[in-house]
């Protein structure tokens, strides 16, 4: 008798477990590159050239926020080459920089949407305005 109820119980639970596993939505992925810009010129003849600086990317943690920026979903750090990747549930998000790692750093939060089993690329540029401000005090020289 007990064996009969056990078999009925298993037959009842198998479809329920299958339905529950079908409802699990596979994640999507965010990937991108963090670029830290400075106005240190590469070419002496071009005083306004912005260059990419080699920085410790860990000094610029990235935040993945809900679309309304009210909830932190994840915190990621770029690798030594400035690349980052994160698995996220499908939805709408904003990529931002945590706080202000320096006094005069500027960036623009980047909205993005993650779809199941797809990868979205969102790059983040950070501008060191200390360098820009220092260069803006120089006198203009006409060519």
PyMOL commands that set and color helices and strands:
alter all, ss='L'
color gray80, all
select helices_A, chain A and resi 2-22+57-59+129-136
alter helices_A, ss='H'
color red, helices_A
select strands_A, chain A and resi 28-38+51-52+62-66+72-76+83-88+91-97+105-106+110-114+119-121+124-128
alter strands_A, ss='S'
color yellow, strands_A
deselect
rebuild
show_as cartoon
